């Protein structure tokens, strides 16, 4: 069997499919909960048996959606691990703060400067983010800058209007 090249565009499509699947799963969950109420159902059936069937159908679909979500997210995590973007295991520290306090190693506890926690350098890269450059990601989005600019313009406009109002009031008094 030939191996298929997975491109970043394919990964993005897969994430979009996951997003769509979550919405569908949530819809099924809502309909399953709705089936528990004695209100008239969408199909007009309000009998106990009709509600039970609707609940079973939607809860099974919701469960299948959750299982699919877990499998797809696991594949995404494996792909990120294979690409070296994230580590397969969470970074661990050899000593916790309580252990360091007990040993008198934390500053302010009379034990002098705190020793650097022992960390396996080959497992932790970029603070646990692997080769993912957060600065690069942030530079691609301008939402915060645009929102702040709009906020600053609103404040400037309010200040100008307040200054104009004070100027008119001073002119009317004089």
PyMOL commands that set and color helices and strands:
alter all, ss='L'
color gray80, all
select helices_A, chain A and resi 8-36+48-82+97-102+126-128+134-140+143-173
alter helices_A, ss='H'
color red, helices_A
deselect
rebuild
show_as cartoon
